[in-house]
Amino acid sequence: MPLMSSLYSAALRMTRNPADAEDLVQETYLKAYRAYDRFEEGTNLKAWLYRILTNTYINGYRKKQRRPDETDLDDVEDLYLYRRVGGLDGATLGRSAEEELM
């Protein structure tokens, strides 16, 4: 595939994660394939693909920002069990370590 390594390098700089960079390049090629009928002859193919790559990354970033933070259920269960066993009782909750020593 043309320009695969340079697109991957750019995607890796954006995502800082090899797996995410591979996904980004794959999605870029898929979008380019679907939009190939709108590609105008004489247009710089490299610039066209880079624009698709950049827009895909930006859209994914925005989508992630709109999504609420997800909490791992294991962490919630661990905190619940810790409180039940007596690790965090109401008296010490919210106090600093210095206050607890006094």
The 8 nearest C-alpha neighbors of each residue, nearest first, counted from 0:
[[1, 3, 2, 4, 28, 6, 5, 25],
 [0, 2, 3, 4, 45, 5, 6, 44],
 [1, 3, 5, 4, 6, 0, 45, 7],
 [4, 2, 6, 1, 5, 0, 7, 24],
 [5, 3, 7, 6, 2, 8, 1, 9],
 [4, 6, 8, 7, 2, 3, 9, 10],
 [7, 5, 9, 3, 8, 4, 2, 10],
 [6, 8, 10, 4, 5, 9, 11, 3],
 [9, 7, 5, 11, 6, 10, 4, 12],
 [8, 10, 6, 12, 11, 7, 5, 13],
 [11, 9, 20, 7, 13, 12, 8, 14],
 [10, 12, 20, 8, 15, 14, 13, 9],
 [13, 11, 9, 10, 15, 14, 8, 20],
 [14, 12, 10, 11, 15, 9, 56, 20],
 [13, 15, 11, 16, 12, 20, 10, 19],
 [16, 14, 11, 12, 13, 17, 20, 19],
 [15, 17, 14, 19, 18, 20, 11, 12],
 [18, 16, 20, 19, 11, 21, 15, 14],
 [19, 17, 21, 20, 16, 22, 23, 11],
 [18, 20, 22, 16, 21, 17, 23, 14],
 [19, 21, 10, 11, 17, 23, 18, 22],
 [22, 20, 18, 24, 23, 19, 25, 17],
 [23, 21, 19, 25, 20, 24, 26, 18],
 [22, 24, 20, 26, 21, 25, 27, 19],
 [25, 23, 27, 21, 26, 22, 7, 20],
 [26, 24, 22, 28, 27, 23, 21, 29],
 [25, 27, 29, 23, 24, 28, 22, 30],
 [28, 26, 24, 30, 52, 25, 29, 51],
 [27, 29, 31, 25, 30, 26, 32, 24],
 [28, 30, 26, 32, 27, 31, 25, 33],
 [29, 31, 33, 27, 32, 28, 34, 26],
 [32, 30, 28, 34, 29, 33, 35, 27],
 [33, 31, 29, 35, 30, 34, 28, 36],
 [32, 34, 30, 31, 35, 29, 36, 28],
 [35, 33, 31, 36, 32, 37, 30, 38],
 [34, 36, 38, 32, 37, 33, 31, 30],
 [35, 37, 34, 38, 33, 39, 32, 31],
 [38, 36, 35, 34, 39, 33, 31, 40],
 [39, 37, 35, 36, 40, 34, 42, 47],
 [38, 40, 42, 37, 41, 36, 35, 43],
 [41, 39, 42, 38, 43, 44, 37, 36],
 [40, 42, 39, 43, 44, 38, 47, 45],
 [43, 41, 40, 39, 44, 38, 47, 46],
 [42, 44, 46, 45, 47, 41, 40, 48],
 [45, 43, 47, 46, 42, 48, 41, 49],
 [44, 46, 48, 47, 43, 49, 2, 50],
 [45, 47, 49, 43, 48, 44, 50, 42],
 [46, 48, 44, 50, 45, 49, 43, 51],
 [49, 47, 51, 45, 50, 46, 52, 44],
 [50, 48, 52, 46, 51, 47, 53, 45],
 [49, 51, 53, 47, 52, 48, 54, 46],
 [50, 52, 48, 54, 49, 53, 55, 27],
 [53, 51, 49, 55, 27, 50, 54, 48],
 [52, 54, 50, 56, 55, 51, 49, 57],
 [55, 53, 57, 51, 56, 52, 50, 58],
 [54, 56, 52, 58, 53, 57, 51, 59],
 [55, 57, 59, 53, 54, 58, 60, 52],
 [58, 56, 60, 54, 59, 55, 61, 53],
 [59, 57, 61, 55, 60, 56, 54, 62],
 [60, 58, 62, 56, 57, 61, 55, 63],
 [61, 59, 57, 63, 58, 62, 56, 64],
 [62, 60, 64, 58, 63, 59, 57, 65],
 [61, 63, 59, 65, 60, 64, 58, 66],
 [62, 64, 60, 66, 61, 65, 59, 67],
 [63, 65, 61, 62, 66, 60, 67, 59],
 [66, 64, 62, 63, 67, 61, 60, 68],
 [65, 67, 63, 64, 62, 68, 69, 61],
 [68, 66, 69, 65, 64, 63, 70, 62],
 [69, 67, 66, 70, 64, 63, 65, 71],
 [68, 70, 67, 71, 66, 72, 63, 74],
 [71, 69, 72, 68, 74, 75, 73, 67],
 [70, 72, 73, 74, 69, 75, 76, 68],
 [73, 71, 75, 74, 70, 76, 77, 69],
 [72, 74, 76, 71, 75, 77, 70, 78],
 [75, 73, 77, 72, 76, 71, 78, 70],
 [76, 74, 72, 78, 73, 77, 79, 71],
 [75, 77, 79, 73, 74, 78, 80, 72],
 [78, 76, 74, 80, 79, 75, 81, 73],
 [79, 77, 81, 75, 76, 80, 82, 74],
 [78, 80, 76, 82, 77, 81, 75, 83],
 [81, 79, 83, 77, 82, 78, 76, 84],
 [82, 80, 78, 86, 84, 79, 83, 77],
 [81, 83, 87, 85, 86, 79, 80, 84],
 [84, 82, 80, 85, 81, 79, 86, 87],
 [85, 83, 81, 82, 86, 80, 87, 79],
 [86, 84, 82, 83, 87, 88, 81, 80],
 [85, 87, 82, 81, 84, 88, 83, 80],
 [88, 86, 82, 85, 92, 91, 89, 81],
 [87, 89, 90, 91, 85, 92, 86, 82],
 [88, 90, 92, 91, 87, 93, 82, 85],
 [91, 89, 88, 92, 94, 87, 93, 99],
 [92, 90, 94, 89, 88, 93, 87, 99],
 [91, 93, 89, 94, 90, 88, 87, 95],
 [92, 94, 91, 95, 90, 89, 96, 87],
 [95, 93, 91, 92, 98, 96, 99, 90],
 [94, 96, 98, 97, 99, 93, 91, 92],
 [95, 97, 99, 98, 100, 94, 101, 91],
 [98, 96, 100, 95, 99, 101, 94, 91],
 [97, 99, 95, 101, 100, 96, 94, 91],
 [98, 100, 96, 97, 101, 95, 94, 91],
 [99, 101, 97, 98, 96, 95, 94, 91],
 [100, 98, 99, 97, 96, 95, 94, 91]]
